Amino acid sequence: MPAPTPRPHVMALLFDTNFNRPSGTRTFRHLDGRPFTDEEQALADDATLEELQAAGVHVHNPEAGAEAKAAAHEMAELLFKYVIPHREALIPFMTHEDVLEYGRLEAIVAAGAHRLRPRKD
């Protein structure tokens, strides 16, 4: 199903909205500082996600945050798949401090690697 077409009167209102509300209020203000009328507030409250995004408003979406975190984890695993076997190729791009830190961490991992391997019972 296609996204609904943004309503021009709502878009005009959103483009003239200061979304930084004073603390303790749910009422938006126009860019010139005038508080929204009840009718304007109702329109803003009824704005669709698509209308808000088209007006450049960042809409907090907890599901998107969780999805981004999971994607970052998957991306790191994908990178590790290539980086670990070819880590020497990264050294020229690392600062001296990072090379030293990598060496320190590599020693810790190597010392505990026998505990990471699956046991053969």
TIZA-299451 format. One record per atom (N, C-alpha, C, CB): x, y, z; residue in one letter; residue number from 1; atom name. Coordinates in Angstrom, 3 decimals. Glycine has a CB too. Example, Ala and Ser with C-alpha at 12.3 -4.5 7.8 and 13.67 -1.06 7.14 Angstrom:
// residues 2
        c1        c2        c3  residu  num  atome
    13.190    -5.690     7.800       a    1      N
    12.300    -4.500     7.800       a    1     CA
    13.200    -3.300     7.800       a    1      C
    11.308    -4.473     9.046       a    1     CB
    12.850    -2.250     7.080       s    2      N
    13.670    -1.060     7.140       s    2     CA
    12.900     0.030     7.870       s    2      C
    14.084    -0.598     5.725       s    2     CB
This chain:
// residues 121
        c1        c2        c3  residu  num  atome
     0.854    -1.179     0.000       m    1      N
     0.000     0.000     0.000       m    1     CA
     0.893     1.233     0.000       m    1      C
    -0.968     0.003     1.228       m    1     CB
     0.699     2.159    -0.934       p    2      N
     1.541     3.355    -1.002       p    2     CA
     1.327     4.266     0.203       p    2      C
     1.259     4.125    -2.288       p    2     CB
     2.390     5.006     0.530       a    3      N
     2.303     5.950     1.657       a    3     CA
     1.314     7.050     1.317       a    3      C
     3.698     6.557     1.992       a    3     CB
     0.571     7.541     2.311       p    4      N
    -0.383     8.614     2.040       p    4     CA
     0.349     9.883     1.612       p    4      C
    -1.255     8.891     3.282       p    4     CB
    -0.300    10.647     0.770       t    5      N
     0.257    11.905     0.302       t    5     CA
     0.212    12.933     1.425       t    5      C
    -0.507    12.415    -0.937       t    5     CB
     1.356    13.612     1.679       p    6      N
     1.345    14.638     2.726       p    6     CA
     0.292    15.708     2.421       p    6      C
     2.743    15.286     2.862       p    6     CB
    -0.421    16.132     3.446       r    7      N
    -1.463    17.149     3.313       r    7     CA
    -0.800    18.527     3.340       r    7      C
    -2.535    17.017     4.453       r    7     CB
    -1.076    19.367     2.327       p    8      N
    -0.403    20.676     2.228       p    8     CA
    -0.589    21.558     3.459       p    8      C
    -0.910    21.414     1.018       p    8     CB
    -1.776    21.598     4.047       h    9      N
    -2.007    22.473     5.198       h    9     CA
    -1.235    21.975     6.430       h    9      C
    -3.519    22.557     5.513       h    9     CB
    -1.088    20.664     6.550       v   10      N
    -0.302    20.118     7.662       v   10     CA
     1.169    20.405     7.427       v   10      C
    -0.540    18.590     7.820       v   10     CB
     1.629    20.232     6.181       m   11      N
     3.032    20.480     5.868       m   11     CA
     3.384    21.951     6.108       m   11      C
     3.336    20.086     4.410       m   11     CB
     2.506    22.863     5.719       a   12      N
     2.762    24.293     5.947       a   12     CA
     2.907    24.576     7.437       a   12      C
     1.626    25.155     5.348       a   12     CB
     2.050    23.959     8.241       l   13      N
     2.122    24.141     9.692       l   13     CA
     3.420    23.556    10.247       l   13      C
     0.907    23.486    10.379       l   13     CB
     3.783    22.342     9.800       l   14      N
     4.995    21.696    10.305       l   14     CA
     6.254    22.488     9.951       l   14      C
     5.102    20.280     9.750       l   14     CB
     6.275    23.081     8.769       f   15      N
     7.443    23.872     8.366       f   15     CA
     7.550    25.169     9.173       f   15      C
     7.372    24.195     6.868       f   15     CB
     6.463    25.577     9.825       d   16      N
     6.463    26.786    10.659       d   16     CA
     6.418    26.421    12.146       d   16      C
     5.262    27.691    10.298       d   16     CB
     6.973    25.256    12.486       t   17      N
     6.898    24.777    13.866       t   17     CA
     8.272    24.729    14.506       t   17      C
     6.253    23.398    13.919       t   17     CB
     8.342    25.254    15.725       n   18      N
     9.524    25.079    16.557       n   18     CA
     9.235    23.861    17.420       n   18      C
     9.849    26.372    17.430       n   18     CB
     9.901    22.755    17.133       f   19      N
     9.606    21.506    17.826       f   19     CA
    10.273    21.414    19.195       f   19      C
    10.037    20.341    16.976       f   19     CB
    11.035    22.409    19.579       n   20      N
    11.610    22.448    20.924       n   20     CA
    10.592    23.090    21.852       n   20      C
    12.969    23.233    20.948       n   20     CB
     9.761    22.264    22.445       r   21      N
     8.703    22.766    23.327       r   21     CA
     9.289    23.192    24.667       r   21      C
     7.611    21.695    23.538       r   21     CB
     8.705    24.221    25.258       p   22      N
     9.126    24.572    26.624       p   22     CA
     8.831    23.403    27.559       p   22      C
     8.402    25.868    27.120       p   22     CB
     9.700    23.207    28.557       s   23      N
     9.476    22.084    29.471       s   23     CA
     8.138    22.241    30.186       s   23      C
    10.625    21.980    30.499       s   23     CB
     7.477    21.120    30.395       g   24      N
     6.200    21.125    31.100       g   24     CA
     5.004    21.437    30.222       g   24      C
     6.252    22.105    32.204       g   24     CB
     5.210    21.556    28.920       t   25      N
     4.074    21.822    28.032       t   25     CA
     4.090    20.851    26.867       t   25      C
     4.102    23.277    27.518       t   25     CB
     2.925    20.574    26.352       r   26      N
     2.800    19.729    25.168       r   26     CA
     2.468    20.576    23.941       r   26      C
     1.719    18.652    25.384       r   26     CB
     2.415    21.882    24.113       t   27      N
     2.016    22.764    23.017       t   27     CA
     3.240    23.232    22.237       t   27      C
     1.230    23.976    23.554       t   27     CB
     3.173    23.067    20.931       f   28      N
     4.227    23.568    20.053       f   28     CA
     4.073    25.075    19.876       f   28      C
     4.189    22.850    18.680       f   28     CB
     5.080    25.663    19.287       r   29      N
     5.063    27.092    18.965       r   29     CA
     5.470    27.270    17.511       r   29      C
     6.011    27.899    19.909       r   29     CB
     5.008    28.389    16.958       h   30      N
     5.453    28.773    15.619       h   30     CA
     6.896    29.231    15.717       h   30      C
     4.546    29.894    15.010       h   30     CB
     7.550    29.335    14.571       l   31      N
     8.940    29.780    14.556       l   31     CA
     9.099    31.178    15.142       l   31      C
     9.479    29.754    13.139       l   31     CB
     8.039    32.006    15.044       d   32      N
     8.115    33.364    15.602       d   32     CA
     7.769    33.398    17.095       d   32      C
     7.175    34.297    14.837       d   32     CB
     7.518    32.217    17.715       g   33      N
     7.276    32.152    19.150       g   33     CA
     5.831    32.066    19.578       g   33      C
     7.864    33.310    19.777       g   33     CB
     4.890    32.316    18.657       r   34      N
     3.464    32.236    19.024       r   34     CA
     3.085    30.797    19.334       r   34      C
     2.567    32.791    17.887       r   34     CB
     2.349    30.570    20.442       p   35      N
     1.905    29.196    20.723       p   35     CA
     0.855    28.767    19.703       p   35      C
     1.334    29.083    22.164       p   35     CB
     0.799    27.483    19.453       f   36      N
    -0.215    26.947    18.553       f   36     CA
    -1.590    27.150    19.159       f   36      C
     0.035    25.456    18.264       f   36     CB
    -2.557    27.372    18.281       t   37      N
    -3.952    27.355    18.716       t   37     CA
    -4.331    25.895    18.966       t   37      C
    -4.906    28.027    17.646       t   37     CB
    -5.467    25.680    19.574       d   38      N
    -5.926    24.305    19.803       d   38     CA
    -6.069    23.547    18.483       d   38      C
    -7.269    24.306    20.558       d   38     CB
    -6.563    24.239    17.453       e   39      N
    -6.747    23.605    16.144       e   39     CA
    -5.395    23.236    15.532       e   39      C
    -7.526    24.541    15.193       e   39     CB
    -4.415    24.152    15.637       e   40      N
    -3.080    23.869    15.090       e   40     CA
    -2.420    22.712    15.833       e   40      C
    -2.187    25.123    15.168       e   40     CB
    -2.585    22.705    17.156       q   41      N
    -2.004    21.619    17.957       q   41     CA
    -2.624    20.286    17.560       q   41      C
    -2.214    21.877    19.471       q   41     CB
    -3.934    20.273    17.333       a   42      N
    -4.617    19.041    16.918       a   42     CA
    -4.081    18.560    15.571       a   42      C
    -6.146    19.268    16.835       a   42     CB
    -3.833    19.498    14.641       l   43      N
    -3.267    19.126    13.344       l   43     CA
    -1.870    18.530    13.514       l   43      C
    -3.214    20.350    12.409       l   43     CB
    -1.039    19.175    14.331       a   44      N
     0.319    18.681    14.551       a   44     CA
     0.290    17.301    15.218       a   44      C
     1.120    19.678    15.416       a   44     CB
    -0.589    17.131    16.187       d   45      N
    -0.708    15.836    16.868       d   45     CA
    -1.188    14.743    15.925       d   45      C
    -1.662    15.948    18.050       d   45     CB
    -1.936    15.118    14.891       d   46      N
    -2.495    14.169    13.935       d   46     CA
    -1.570    13.930    12.742       d   46      C
    -3.839    14.662    13.448       d   46     CB
    -0.434    14.626    12.691       a   47      N
     0.481    14.471    11.557       a   47     CA
     0.977    13.037    11.472       a   47      C
     1.674    15.441    11.678       a   47     CB
     1.087    12.535    10.257       t   48      N
     1.572    11.173    10.049       t   48     CA
     3.092    11.150    10.160       t   48      C
     1.116    10.626     8.670       t   48     CB
     3.636     9.973    10.335       l   49      N
     5.089     9.808    10.377       l   49     CA
     5.710    10.339     9.084       l   49      C
     5.468     8.317    10.592       l   49     CB
     5.083    10.055     7.961       e   50      N
     5.597    10.510     6.666       e   50     CA
     5.619    12.035     6.588       e   50      C
     4.747     9.937     5.521       e   50     CB
     4.561    12.683     7.102       e   51      N
     4.514    14.148     7.088       e   51     CA
     5.602    14.733     7.984       e   51      C
     3.130    14.648     7.540       e   51     CB
     5.766    14.152     9.165       l   52      N
     6.801    14.644    10.073       l   52     CA
     8.188    14.468     9.464       l   52      C
     6.720    13.916    11.421       l   52     CB
     8.437    13.312     8.876       q   53      N
     9.742    13.080     8.255       q   53     CA
     9.957    13.995     7.056       q   53      C
     9.875    11.620     7.825       q   53     CB
     8.919    14.236     6.268       a   54      N
     9.037    15.147     5.125       a   54     CA
     9.354    16.565     5.573       a   54      C
     7.749    15.139     4.304       a   54     CB
     8.907    16.927     6.772       a   55      N
     9.193    18.254     7.314       a   55     CA
    10.561    18.291     8.004       a   55      C
     8.094    18.670     8.301       a   55     CB
    11.269    17.158     7.996       g   56      N
    12.598    17.115     8.576       g   56     CA
    12.628    16.904    10.067       g   56      C
    13.303    18.348     8.262       g   56     CB
    11.534    16.402    10.620       v   57      N
    11.456    16.174    12.061       v   57     CA
    12.022    14.794    12.364       v   57      C
     9.987    16.301    12.577       v   57     CB
    12.925    14.727    13.337       h   58      N
    13.433    13.432    13.792       h   58     CA
    12.393    12.838    14.729       h   58      C
    14.833    13.571    14.504       h   58     CB
    11.908    11.669    14.357       v   59      N
    10.892    10.993    15.166       v   59     CA
    11.557     9.824    15.869       v   59      C
     9.682    10.511    14.292       v   59     CB
    11.489     9.821    17.208       h   60      N
    12.079     8.728    17.982       h   60     CA
    11.318     7.448    17.698       h   60      C
    12.067     9.046    19.501       h   60     CB
    12.055     6.435    17.293       n   61      N
    11.449     5.154    16.973       n   61     CA
    12.260     4.067    17.678       n   61      C
    11.396     4.916    15.420       n   61     CB
    11.794     3.556    18.827       p   62      N
    12.567     2.557    19.576       p   62     CA
    12.875     1.302    18.769       p   62      C
    11.822     2.170    20.822       p   62     CB
    11.950     0.893    17.898       e   63      N
    12.197    -0.292    17.087       e   63     CA
    13.377    -0.069    16.144       e   63      C
    10.943    -0.663    16.290       e   63     CB
    13.483     1.140    15.591       a   64      N
    14.591     1.448    14.692       a   64     CA
    15.911     1.411    15.446       a   64      C
    14.390     2.822    14.035       a   64     CB
    15.917     1.851    16.700       g   65      N
    17.133     1.805    17.500       g   65     CA
    17.589     0.382    17.747       g   65      C
    16.920     2.512    18.817       g   65     CB
    16.650    -0.491    18.080       a   66      N
    16.988    -1.901    18.305       a   66     CA
    17.456    -2.550    17.015       a   66      C
    15.782    -2.667    18.875       a   66     CB
    16.807    -2.212    15.916       e   67      N
    17.196    -2.760    14.618       e   67     CA
    18.591    -2.287    14.232       e   67      C
    16.182    -2.362    13.537       e   67     CB
    18.894    -1.019    14.492       a   68      N
    20.218    -0.479    14.176       a   68     CA
    21.295    -1.164    15.015       a   68      C
    20.249     1.045    14.411       a   68     CB
    20.999    -1.417    16.289       k   69      N
    21.973    -2.090    17.160       k   69     CA
    22.241    -3.504    16.653       k   69      C
    21.465    -2.133    18.626       k   69     CB
    21.196    -4.228    16.279       a   70      N
    21.362    -5.586    15.756       a   70     CA
    22.138    -5.562    14.442       a   70      C
    19.988    -6.262    15.553       a   70     CB
    21.851    -4.585    13.585       a   71      N
    22.563    -4.480    12.306       a   71     CA
    24.036    -4.155    12.531       a   71      C
    21.914    -3.404    11.415       a   71     CB
    24.343    -3.300    13.508       a   72      N
    25.737    -2.970    13.813       a   72     CA
    26.485    -4.209    14.290       a   72      C
    25.812    -1.858    14.878       a   72     CB
    25.831    -5.034    15.096       h   73      N
    26.447    -6.274    15.577       h   73     CA
    26.716    -7.219    14.402       h   73      C
    25.538    -6.964    16.630       h   73     CB
    25.737    -7.380    13.522       e   74      N
    25.910    -8.237    12.342       e   74     CA
    27.016    -7.703    11.437       e   74      C
    24.592    -8.343    11.556       e   74     CB
    27.080    -6.373    11.294       m   75      N
    28.104    -5.774    10.456       m   75     CA
    29.490    -6.029    11.050       m   75      C
    27.855    -4.265    10.295       m   75     CB
    29.618    -5.908    12.374       a   76      N
    30.904    -6.169    13.029       a   76     CA
    31.324    -7.624    12.820       a   76      C
    30.821    -5.846    14.540       a   76     CB
    30.380    -8.555    12.951       e   77      N
    30.707    -9.964    12.719       e   77     CA
    31.153   -10.198    11.281       e   77      C
    29.502   -10.852    13.044       e   77     CB
    30.504    -9.548    10.342       l   78      N
    30.890    -9.680     8.942       l   78     CA
    32.299    -9.132     8.723       l   78      C
    29.883    -8.950     8.035       l   78     CB
    32.588    -7.973     9.305       l   79      N
    33.926    -7.399     9.165       l   79     CA
    34.987    -8.295     9.809       l   79      C
    33.970    -6.000     9.790       l   79     CB
    34.683    -8.830    10.996       f   80      N
    35.639    -9.706    11.669       f   80     CA
    35.970   -10.925    10.814       f   80      C
    35.088   -10.151    13.023       f   80     CB
    35.009   -11.397    10.061       k   81      N
    35.217   -12.558     9.191       k   81     CA
    36.384   -12.303     8.231       k   81      C
    33.925   -12.879     8.395       k   81     CB
    36.548   -11.054     7.802       y   82      N
    37.617   -10.714     6.863       y   82     CA
    38.840   -10.104     7.554       y   82      C
    37.091    -9.751     5.819       y   82     CB
    38.605    -9.392     8.633       v   83      N
    39.698    -8.679     9.299       v   83     CA
    40.632    -9.634    10.036       v   83      C
    39.137    -7.652    10.276       v   83     CB
    40.091   -10.568    10.776       i   84      N
    40.924   -11.449    11.596       i   84     CA
    41.956   -12.203    10.752       i   84      C
    40.047   -12.445    12.355       i   84     CB
    41.560   -12.837     9.654       p   85      N
    42.573   -13.555     8.873       p   85     CA
    43.566   -12.624     8.152       p   85      C
    41.886   -14.441     7.854       p   85     CB
    43.211   -11.368     8.011       h   86      N
    44.069   -10.434     7.254       h   86     CA
    44.416    -9.208     8.094       h   86      C
    43.371    -9.993     5.945       h   86     CB
    44.591    -9.407     9.398       r   87      N
    44.810    -8.271    10.288       r   87     CA
    46.067    -7.488     9.961       r   87      C
    44.877    -8.743    11.703       r   87     CB
    47.070    -8.139     9.391       e   88      N
    48.301    -7.417     9.053       e   88     CA
    48.057    -6.316     8.026       e   88      C
    49.348    -8.387     8.525       e   88     CB
    47.008    -6.438     7.239       a   89      N
    46.683    -5.405     6.260       a   89     CA
    46.178    -4.130     6.932       a   89      C
    45.640    -5.923     5.278       a   89     CB
    45.709    -4.232     8.191       l   90      N
    45.193    -3.064     8.905       l   90     CA
    46.290    -2.230     9.552       l   90      C
    44.214    -3.502     9.957       l   90     CB
    47.407    -2.842     9.865       i   91      N
    48.481    -2.165    10.595       i   91     CA
    48.863    -0.828     9.957       i   91      C
    49.705    -3.065    10.669       i   91     CB
    49.020    -0.739     8.639       p   92      N
    49.407     0.558     8.060       p   92     CA
    48.386     1.678     8.307       p   92      C
    49.615     0.400     6.573       p   92     CB
    47.155     1.322     8.627       f   93      N
    46.109     2.324     8.845       f   93     CA
    45.949     2.692    10.319       f   93      C
    44.788     1.815     8.305       f   93     CB
    46.642     1.993    11.199       m   94      N
    46.479     2.187    12.633       m   94     CA
    47.520     3.166    13.172       m   94      C
    46.581     0.848    13.366       m   94     CB
    47.137     3.889    14.201       t   95      N
    48.103     4.745    14.886       t   95     CA
    49.035     3.846    15.698       t   95      C
    47.384     5.803    15.807       t   95     CB
    50.164     4.396    16.096       h   96      N
    51.119     3.630    16.895       h   96     CA
    50.460     3.140    18.190       h   96      C
    52.369     4.487    17.215       h   96     CB
    49.670     4.006    18.821       e   97      N
    48.986     3.633    20.055       e   97     CA
    48.001     2.494    19.826       e   97      C
    48.261     4.836    20.640       e   97     CB
    47.301     2.531    18.693       d   98      N
    46.338     1.474    18.398       d   98     CA
    47.043     0.146    18.109       d   98      C
    45.459     1.875    17.208       d   98     CB
    48.203     0.200    17.455       v   99      N
    48.974    -1.019    17.206       v   99     CA
    49.387    -1.646    18.540       v   99      C
    50.227    -0.713    16.332       v   99     CB
    49.857    -0.807    19.464       l  100      N
    50.246    -1.320    20.787       l  100     CA
    49.035    -1.916    21.512       l  100      C
    50.879    -0.190    21.643       l  100     CB
    47.907    -1.234    21.460       e  101      N
    46.690    -1.734    22.115       e  101     CA
    46.218    -3.031    21.470       e  101      C
    45.570    -0.680    22.054       e  101     CB
    46.297    -3.104    20.146       y  102      N
    45.914    -4.328    19.450       y  102     CA
    46.802    -5.486    19.905       y  102      C
    46.011    -4.138    17.916       y  102     CB
    48.088    -5.239    20.001       g  103      N
    49.014    -6.276    20.455       g  103     CA
    48.698    -6.733    21.867       g  103      C
    50.444    -5.772    20.387       g  103     CB
    48.390    -5.789    22.742       r  104      N
    48.038    -6.124    24.121       r  104     CA
    46.773    -6.993    24.155       r  104      C
    47.830    -4.834    24.955       r  104     CB
    45.745    -6.582    23.417       l  105      N
    44.486    -7.337    23.389       l  105     CA
    44.671    -8.702    22.735       l  105      C
    43.405    -6.544    22.643       l  105     CB
    45.493    -8.756    21.708       e  106      N
    45.747   -10.027    21.023       e  106     CA
    46.411   -11.022    21.977       e  106      C
    46.636    -9.804    19.774       e  106     CB
    47.330   -10.534    22.814       a  107      N
    47.988   -11.401    23.795       a  107     CA
    46.981   -11.942    24.810       a  107      C
    49.109   -10.636    24.520       a  107     CB
    46.055   -11.108    25.243       i  108      N
    45.021   -11.544    26.190       i  108     CA
    44.141   -12.607    25.557       i  108      C
    44.163   -10.349    26.653       i  108     CB
    43.733   -12.384    24.331       v  109      N
    42.887   -13.360    23.630       v  109     CA
    43.639   -14.667    23.441       v  109      C
    42.426   -12.808    22.263       v  109     CB
    44.901   -14.589    23.026       a  110      N
    45.697   -15.806    22.800       a  110     CA
    45.881   -16.577    24.098       a  110      C
    47.071   -15.455    22.198       a  110     CB
    46.087   -15.881    25.211       a  111      N
    46.283   -16.555    26.494       a  111     CA
    45.028   -17.291    26.937       a  111      C
    46.696   -15.551    27.561       a  111     CB
    43.880   -16.796    26.581       g  112      N
    42.631   -17.431    26.994       g  112     CA
    41.962   -18.218    25.897       g  112      C
    41.688   -16.405    27.498       g  112     CB
    42.614   -18.358    24.756       a  113      N
    41.983   -19.008    23.608       a  113     CA
    41.651   -20.465    23.882       a  113      C
    42.883   -18.912    22.398       a  113     CB
    42.460   -21.143    24.693       h  114      N
    42.167   -22.550    24.965       h  114     CA
    40.829   -22.707    25.684       h  114      C
    43.288   -23.175    25.800       h  114     CB
    40.414   -21.675    26.423       r  115      N
    39.119   -21.736    27.101       r  115     CA
    37.967   -21.425    26.153       r  115      C
    39.095   -20.766    28.275       r  115     CB
    38.264   -20.810    25.012       l  116      N
    37.226   -20.441    24.058       l  116     CA
    36.889   -21.585    23.115       l  116      C
    37.657   -19.229    23.261       l  116     CB
    37.830   -22.540    22.976       r  117      N
    37.599   -23.653    22.047       r  117     CA
    36.591   -24.643    22.626       r  117      C
    38.924   -24.372    21.727       r  117     CB
    35.753   -25.250    21.776       p  118      N
    34.810   -26.245    22.273       p  118     CA
    35.569   -27.467    22.814       p  118      C
    33.824   -26.667    21.152       p  118     CB
    35.064   -28.025    23.897       r  119      N
    35.693   -29.201    24.491       r  119     CA
    35.310   -30.449    23.748       r  119      C
    35.317   -29.334    25.952       r  119     CB
    36.251   -31.356    23.665       k  120      N
    35.997   -32.650    23.046       k  120     CA
    35.828   -33.667    24.155       k  120      C
    37.149   -33.059    22.071       k  120     CB
    34.597   -34.017    24.461       d  121      N
    34.322   -34.975    25.552       d  121     CA
    34.082   -36.337    25.010       d  121      C
    33.127   -34.543    26.382       d  121     CB
